[in-house]
Amino acid sequence: MTDTPSLSEGYEISTDPARVDAERVHHWLSTDAYWALGRPREKQDRAIEGSLNFGVYETVSGEQVAYARVITDRATFGWLCDVYVDPSVRGKGIGSALVGAVRDELRGYGVRRVLLATHDAHGVYARHGFAALERPEHWMALVFGP
């Protein structure tokens, strides 16, 4: 694992759920994230309410520029999901700093295992210690629909 990358000057990370711009997060995910296209706002709001949320914000304007959430018991397990960086700030290391902050926060709780699923960002996560499952045949999923 690498050290947590520093966030570009002018940005800050917060886990304060009151700072999450739920409307913006819903727009990002429901219109531009392959895993959440068409997700209803009410469902997204419930997901935010039931999760540990991470936001990246411009320090001057307070505008949210990135988001991630973790479903966790804050003791043994976490599921990292809905990681999204606004296209206007991609390439500044914001996503990598965000994933590093999530990893460090969960490590602080003593969580043993954090899972995620990705189609196209394996390299970002690998830099933070994520690896393919050693025994995927031990894992199962219950899927209720699309």
Backbone as CSV, one residue per row, in Angstrom:
resi,resn,N_x,N_y,N_z,CA_x,CA_y,CA_z,C_x,C_y,C_z
1,MET,0.839,-1.182,0.000,0.000,0.000,0.000,0.877,1.235,0.000
2,THR,0.378,2.243,-0.606,1.106,3.499,-0.646,0.615,4.401,0.467
3,ASP,1.367,5.456,0.724,0.891,6.475,1.638,-0.303,7.159,1.001
4,THR,-1.096,7.803,1.838,-2.241,8.526,1.297,-1.727,9.686,0.462
5,PRO,-2.125,9.768,-0.805,-1.673,10.875,-1.633,-2.276,12.171,-1.118
6,SER,-1.489,13.231,-1.253,-2.001,14.515,-0.796,-3.012,15.047,-1.806
7,LEU,-3.966,15.753,-1.267,-5.004,16.357,-2.088,-4.463,17.649,-2.685
8,SER,-4.806,17.919,-3.923,-4.368,19.146,-4.581,-4.766,20.351,-3.750
9,GLU,-3.929,21.354,-3.760,-4.230,22.589,-3.032,-5.558,23.155,-3.532
10,GLY,-6.357,23.645,-2.596,-7.640,24.216,-2.955,-8.801,23.255,-2.800
11,TYR,-8.520,22.034,-2.307,-9.562,21.027,-2.109,-9.441,20.435,-0.716
12,GLU,-10.559,19.941,-0.196,-10.565,19.283,1.097,-11.534,18.108,1.061
13,ILE,-11.267,17.113,1.918,-12.124,15.938,2.025,-12.867,16.023,3.346
14,SER,-14.145,15.670,3.300,-14.963,15.688,4.502,-15.866,14.457,4.535
15,THR,-16.121,13.961,5.745,-17.089,12.877,5.938,-18.369,13.414,6.581
16,ASP,-18.517,14.713,6.620,-19.714,15.325,7.201,-20.887,15.101,6.248
17,PRO,-21.883,14.294,6.654,-22.997,14.018,5.742,-23.817,15.264,5.400
18,ALA,-23.776,16.277,6.242,-24.520,17.511,5.974,-23.928,18.278,4.790
19,ARG,-22.693,18.017,4.444,-22.059,18.726,3.328,-22.347,18.092,1.970
20,VAL,-22.813,16.857,1.957,-23.048,16.166,0.683,-24.114,16.917,-0.109
21,ASP,-23.789,17.261,-1.342,-24.742,17.880,-2.261,-25.495,16.735,-2.948
22,ALA,-26.579,16.283,-2.293,-27.300,15.094,-2.756,-27.826,15.253,-4.174
23,GLU,-28.255,16.448,-4.528,-28.750,16.671,-5.885,-27.640,16.480,-6.909
24,ARG,-26.479,17.027,-6.615,-25.341,16.907,-7.527,-24.885,15.449,-7.622
25,VAL,-24.767,14.773,-6.482,-24.346,13.377,-6.476,-25.327,12.539,-7.292
26,HIS,-26.605,12.758,-7.090,-27.603,12.011,-7.861,-27.439,12.269,-9.354
27,HIS,-27.252,13.521,-9.737,-27.076,13.840,-11.161,-25.852,13.107,-11.718
28,TRP,-24.721,13.214,-11.026,-23.515,12.531,-11.494,-23.777,11.052,-11.734
29,LEU,-24.280,10.394,-10.704,-24.406,8.940,-10.755,-25.490,8.481,-11.723
30,SER,-26.633,9.146,-11.699,-27.755,8.670,-12.518,-27.611,8.998,-13.998
31,THR,-26.710,9.925,-14.343,-26.553,10.301,-15.749,-25.194,9.951,-16.349
32,ASP,-24.178,9.667,-15.494,-22.835,9.507,-16.040,-22.068,8.310,-15.488
33,ALA,-22.598,7.592,-14.511,-21.883,6.466,-13.922,-22.498,5.161,-14.427
34,TYR,-21.734,4.359,-15.139,-22.281,3.157,-15.780,-23.010,2.251,-14.791
35,TRP,-22.613,2.240,-13.550,-23.223,1.336,-12.569,-24.511,1.879,-11.955
36,ALA,-24.836,3.147,-12.187,-26.001,3.752,-11.527,-26.899,4.523,-12.481
37,LEU,-26.728,4.330,-13.781,-27.540,5.076,-14.749,-29.026,4.882,-14.460
38,GLY,-29.730,5.979,-14.366,-31.162,5.930,-14.140,-31.576,5.689,-12.696
39,ARG,-30.634,5.630,-11.783,-30.986,5.398,-10.375,-31.911,6.509,-9.893
40,PRO,-33.047,6.168,-9.313,-33.984,7.191,-8.839,-33.399,8.003,-7.679
41,ARG,-33.785,9.266,-7.611,-33.281,10.161,-6.568,-33.594,9.627,-5.173
42,GLU,-34.796,9.128,-4.974,-35.184,8.626,-3.649,-34.273,7.477,-3.221
43,LYS,-33.923,6.612,-4.142,-33.030,5.493,-3.832,-31.632,6.006,-3.509
44,GLN,-31.173,7.000,-4.264,-29.856,7.568,-3.992,-29.832,8.242,-2.624
45,ASP,-30.890,8.963,-2.285,-30.953,9.618,-0.977,-30.907,8.596,0.154
46,ARG,-31.613,7.468,0.001,-31.573,6.408,1.016,-30.170,5.820,1.127
47,ALA,-29.512,5.676,-0.010,-28.149,5.140,-0.007,-27.208,6.082,0.752
48,ILE,-27.339,7.365,0.512,-26.515,8.350,1.214,-26.778,8.283,2.714
49,GLU,-28.048,8.238,3.082,-28.426,8.229,4.499,-27.893,7.003,5.234
50,GLY,-27.767,5.875,4.555,-27.339,4.645,5.200,-25.862,4.347,5.069
51,SER,-25.080,5.318,4.631,-23.674,5.057,4.341,-22.754,6.056,5.030
52,LEU,-21.489,5.704,5.074,-20.432,6.622,5.458,-20.031,7.345,4.175
53,ASN,-20.230,8.660,4.140,-20.027,9.437,2.915,-18.739,10.236,2.956
54,PHE,-18.099,10.317,1.816,-16.883,11.103,1.648,-17.118,12.079,0.508
55,GLY,-16.845,13.334,0.740,-16.945,14.331,-0.311,-15.639,15.074,-0.443
56,VAL,-15.335,15.490,-1.651,-14.210,16.386,-1.895,-14.821,17.710,-2.318
57,TYR,-14.336,18.799,-1.707,-14.923,20.123,-1.892,-13.849,21.142,-2.212
58,GLU,-14.196,22.101,-3.067,-13.320,23.243,-3.289,-13.334,24.052,-1.998
59,THR,-12.154,24.426,-1.526,-12.093,25.108,-0.240,-12.670,26.520,-0.295
60,VAL,-12.576,27.196,-1.402,-13.073,28.571,-1.491,-14.588,28.606,-1.681
61,SER,-15.081,27.873,-2.666,-16.513,27.931,-2.976,-17.345,26.939,-2.156
62,GLY,-16.704,25.894,-1.656,-17.428,24.838,-0.961,-18.116,23.868,-1.900
63,GLU,-17.964,24.063,-3.212,-18.612,23.216,-4.211,-18.049,21.801,-4.155
64,GLN,-18.931,20.810,-4.183,-18.516,19.414,-4.175,-18.026,19.022,-5.557
65,VAL,-16.856,18.356,-5.598,-16.275,17.950,-6.875,-16.061,16.440,-6.986
66,ALA,-16.265,15.706,-5.892,-16.103,14.254,-5.936,-16.877,13.634,-4.771
67,TYR,-17.133,12.343,-4.912,-17.947,11.651,-3.918,-17.561,10.177,-3.861
68,ALA,-17.684,9.600,-2.689,-17.577,8.152,-2.495,-18.387,7.816,-1.252
69,ARG,-18.900,6.591,-1.226,-19.593,6.161,-0.012,-19.179,4.745,0.324
70,VAL,-19.300,4.439,1.610,-18.946,3.120,2.100,-20.111,2.596,2.919
71,ILE,-20.520,1.389,2.611,-21.489,0.678,3.425,-20.644,-0.124,4.407
72,THR,-20.805,0.162,5.706,-19.930,-0.468,6.685,-20.579,-0.570,8.054
73,ASP,-20.114,-1.546,8.831,-20.512,-1.648,10.231,-19.511,-0.912,11.120
74,ARG,-18.473,-0.355,10.526,-17.409,0.381,11.208,-16.663,-0.481,12.219
75,ALA,-16.661,-1.782,11.967,-15.959,-2.699,12.865,-15.237,-3.810,12.110
76,THR,-15.919,-4.439,11.134,-15.333,-5.611,10.489,-15.302,-5.565,8.966
77,PHE,-16.211,-4.831,8.341,-16.373,-4.941,6.894,-16.819,-3.612,6.285
78,GLY,-16.408,-3.387,5.046,-16.872,-2.230,4.291,-16.991,-2.555,2.817
79,TRP,-17.922,-1.872,2.166,-18.107,-1.977,0.718,-17.978,-0.568,0.149
80,LEU,-16.921,-0.327,-0.603,-16.689,0.974,-1.216,-17.456,1.044,-2.526
81,CYS,-18.245,2.103,-2.702,-19.044,2.207,-3.922,-19.310,3.669,-4.277
82,ASP,-19.898,3.850,-5.432,-20.303,5.176,-5.926,-19.167,6.193,-5.907
83,VAL,-17.962,5.756,-6.243,-16.819,6.674,-6.327,-16.935,7.439,-7.641
84,TYR,-16.959,8.766,-7.540,-17.152,9.585,-8.734,-16.397,10.898,-8.572
85,VAL,-15.680,11.288,-9.621,-14.980,12.569,-9.667,-15.541,13.352,-10.842
86,ASP,-15.947,14.597,-10.582,-16.493,15.441,-11.647,-15.477,15.552,-12.786
87,PRO,-15.939,15.411,-14.024,-15.018,15.476,-15.169,-14.165,16.739,-15.208
88,SER,-14.659,17.841,-14.682,-13.917,19.110,-14.736,-12.663,19.112,-13.868
89,VAL,-12.548,18.156,-12.929,-11.372,18.130,-12.060,-10.593,16.816,-12.155
90,ARG,-10.958,15.975,-13.091,-10.213,14.728,-13.259,-8.791,15.027,-13.704
91,GLY,-7.877,14.149,-13.325,-6.474,14.327,-13.689,-5.691,15.124,-12.661
92,LYS,-6.309,15.512,-11.553,-5.645,16.291,-10.503,-5.303,15.439,-9.282
93,GLY,-5.506,14.130,-9.372,-5.212,13.251,-8.259,-6.294,13.228,-7.189
94,ILE,-7.433,13.829,-7.495,-8.516,13.910,-6.508,-9.082,12.526,-6.211
95,GLY,-9.307,11.717,-7.233,-9.841,10.377,-7.022,-8.900,9.519,-6.203
96,SER,-7.617,9.595,-6.485,-6.640,8.812,-5.739,-6.578,9.258,-4.281
97,ALA,-6.602,10.560,-4.044,-6.604,11.070,-2.666,-7.875,10.641,-1.939
98,LEU,-8.991,10.637,-2.648,-10.259,10.231,-2.054,-10.219,8.758,-1.636
99,VAL,-9.752,7.891,-2.516,-9.664,6.468,-2.191,-8.694,6.245,-1.029
100,GLY,-7.604,6.979,-1.008,-6.662,6.872,0.108,-7.287,7.301,1.429
101,ALA,-8.087,8.350,1.389,-8.759,8.811,2.604,-9.774,7.787,3.098
102,VAL,-10.490,7.167,2.169,-11.444,6.111,2.541,-10.690,4.961,3.201
103,ARG,-9.622,4.516,2.569,-8.826,3.404,3.103,-8.349,3.725,4.520
104,ASP,-7.824,4.918,4.720,-7.286,5.286,6.023,-8.377,5.405,7.087
105,GLU,-9.522,5.936,6.709,-10.647,6.047,7.651,-11.098,4.653,8.101
106,LEU,-11.228,3.742,7.164,-11.686,2.390,7.509,-10.633,1.637,8.311
107,ARG,-9.374,1.849,7.991,-8.298,1.228,8.778,-8.392,1.693,10.230
108,GLY,-8.723,2.952,10.436,-8.860,3.499,11.784,-9.962,2.847,12.598
109,TYR,-10.968,2.309,11.946,-12.047,1.595,12.641,-11.655,0.156,12.963
110,GLY,-10.592,-0.324,12.371,-10.206,-1.713,12.552,-10.912,-2.665,11.603
111,VAL,-11.512,-2.115,10.543,-12.189,-2.948,9.546,-11.176,-3.930,8.964
112,ARG,-11.591,-5.169,8.832,-10.694,-6.211,8.325,-10.677,-6.305,6.811
113,ARG,-11.840,-6.109,6.176,-11.936,-6.325,4.734,-12.806,-5.244,4.107
114,VAL,-12.332,-4.706,2.994,-13.098,-3.736,2.209,-13.168,-4.268,0.786
115,LEU,-14.370,-4.360,0.257,-14.562,-4.831,-1.108,-15.051,-3.694,-1.982
116,LEU,-14.911,-3.877,-3.263,-15.473,-2.961,-4.248,-15.586,-3.699,-5.562
117,ALA,-16.313,-3.114,-6.480,-16.396,-3.637,-7.837,-16.079,-2.490,-8.781
118,THR,-15.281,-2.763,-9.791,-14.960,-1.732,-10.778,-14.821,-2.366,-12.154
119,HIS,-15.200,-1.601,-13.134,-15.082,-2.037,-14.526,-13.816,-1.485,-15.162
120,ASP,-13.384,-0.302,-14.691,-12.354,0.402,-15.439,-11.309,1.149,-14.611
121,ALA,-11.268,0.962,-13.301,-10.327,1.741,-12.481,-9.460,0.858,-11.589
122,HIS,-9.131,-0.323,-12.051,-8.345,-1.253,-11.245,-7.025,-0.638,-10.779
123,GLY,-6.371,0.103,-11.649,-5.079,0.705,-11.304,-5.179,1.703,-10.168
124,VAL,-6.223,2.505,-10.154,-6.415,3.482,-9.077,-6.502,2.753,-7.743
125,TYR,-7.317,1.712,-7.699,-7.529,0.991,-6.444,-6.312,0.158,-6.052
126,ALA,-5.623,-0.424,-7.023,-4.440,-1.237,-6.726,-3.373,-0.408,-6.023
127,ARG,-3.239,0.858,-6.373,-2.258,1.733,-5.721,-2.549,1.912,-4.234
128,HIS,-3.750,1.555,-3.815,-4.137,1.720,-2.411,-4.279,0.376,-1.700
129,GLY,-3.775,-0.683,-2.331,-3.743,-1.987,-1.692,-4.845,-2.944,-2.094
130,PHE,-5.797,-2.512,-2.908,-6.850,-3.424,-3.356,-6.263,-4.421,-4.352
131,ALA,-6.752,-5.637,-4.308,-6.294,-6.687,-5.218,-7.485,-7.571,-5.572
132,ALA,-7.348,-8.312,-6.650,-8.391,-9.265,-7.030,-8.571,-10.274,-5.899
133,LEU,-9.767,-10.800,-5.758,-10.040,-11.791,-4.726,-9.158,-13.015,-4.934
134,GLU,-8.536,-13.491,-3.862,-7.682,-14.674,-3.963,-8.494,-15.929,-4.248
135,ARG,-9.675,-16.004,-3.681,-10.522,-17.180,-3.881,-11.932,-16.729,-4.247
136,PRO,-12.112,-16.260,-5.453,-13.438,-15.765,-5.827,-14.518,-16.836,-5.742
137,GLU,-14.124,-18.106,-5.821,-15.116,-19.176,-5.743,-15.741,-19.267,-4.343
138,HIS,-15.165,-18.598,-3.354,-15.728,-18.587,-2.009,-16.810,-17.524,-1.847
139,TRP,-16.897,-16.602,-2.781,-17.831,-15.473,-2.687,-19.082,-15.756,-3.504
140,MET,-20.178,-15.304,-2.991,-21.459,-15.462,-3.693,-22.199,-14.130,-3.645
141,ALA,-23.181,-13.988,-4.503,-23.997,-12.778,-4.535,-25.462,-13.169,-4.698
142,LEU,-26.300,-12.378,-4.084,-27.739,-12.494,-4.276,-28.160,-11.237,-5.023
143,VAL,-28.648,-11.388,-6.231,-28.999,-10.258,-7.075,-30.504,-10.276,-7.307
144,PHE,-31.173,-9.166,-6.972,-32.612,-9.073,-7.118,-33.052,-8.489,-8.459
145,GLY,-32.152,-7.927,-9.202,-32.513,-7.361,-10.495,-31.411,-6.462,-11.010
146,PRO,-31.704,-5.763,-12.073,-30.657,-4.924,-12.687,-30.174,-3.816,-11.789
